[in-house]
């Protein structure tokens, strides 16, 4: 999986660069997330703008990411999802556990409003 991490206004943005979202390198991504949490970062965005296909392994990875983040007191937002991926989240009822926003800036604003980022950073 091709991805990139960056920090914007106290939020770690993980941009997925592949059209297909699988669990390849999932352990590496989870370890990086845990490392960022240990550094004091608690707000994360998974930017799925370039992703048009999500299989069951990708769903499992999203759940693993969410679990790792929430178990350590953080929050995760999915942004820029396609209609196809939105339907997958609805069908699997995962839309009820994930925060989904239309864009990265909207996700950053949500996380800054709903977490304690501003008091930490």
KAKA-V342115 format. One record per residue. N is the residue number from 0. RES is the residue in one letter. BURIAL is b if it has 9 or more other ideal C-beta (glycine too) atoms within 8 Angstrom, else e. Layout:
n: (N | N)
res: (RES | RES)
burial: (BURIAL | BURIAL)
//
This chain:
n: (0 | 1 | 2 | 3 | 4 | 5 | 6 | 7 | 8 | 9 | 10 | 11 | 12 | 13 | 14 | 15 | 16 | 17 | 18 | 19 | 20 | 21 | 22 | 23 | 24 | 25 | 26 | 27 | 28 | 29 | 30 | 31 | 32 | 33 | 34 | 35 | 36 | 37 | 38 | 39 | 40 | 41 | 42 | 43 | 44 | 45 | 46 | 47 | 48 | 49 | 50 | 51 | 52 | 53 | 54 | 55 | 56 | 57 | 58 | 59 | 60 | 61 | 62 | 63 | 64 | 65 | 66 | 67 | 68 | 69 | 70 | 71 | 72 | 73 | 74 | 75 | 76 | 77 | 78 | 79 | 80 | 81 | 82 | 83 | 84 | 85 | 86 | 87 | 88 | 89 | 90 | 91 | 92 | 93 | 94 | 95 | 96 | 97 | 98 | 99 | 100 | 101 | 102 | 103 | 104 | 105 | 106 | 107 | 108 | 109 | 110 | 111 | 112 | 113 | 114 | 115 | 116 | 117 | 118 | 119 | 120)
res: (X | X | X | X | X | X | X | X | X | X | X | X | X | X | X | X | X | X | X | X | X | X | X | X | X | X | X | X | X | X | X | X | X | X | X | X | X | X | X | X | X | X | X | X | X | X | X | X | X | X | X | X | X | X | X | X | X | X | X | X | X | X | X | X | X | X | X | X | X | X | X | X | X | X | X | X | X | X | X | X | X | X | X | X | X | X | X | X | X | X | X | X | X | X | X | X | X | X | X | X | X | X | X | X | X | X | X | X | X | X | X | X | X | X | X | X | X | X | X | X | X)
burial: (b | e | b | e | b | e | e | e | e | b | b | b | b | b | b | b | e | b | e | b | b | b | b | e | e | b | e | e | b | b | e | b | b | b | e | b | b | e | e | e | b | b | b | b | b | b | b | b | e | b | b | e | e | b | b | e | b | b | b | b | b | b | b | b | b | b | e | b | b | b | e | b | e | b | b | b | b | b | b | e | b | e | e | b | b | b | e | b | b | e | e | e | e | b | b | e | e | b | b | b | b | e | e | b | e | b | b | b | e | b | b | b | e | e | b | e | b | e | e | e | e)
//
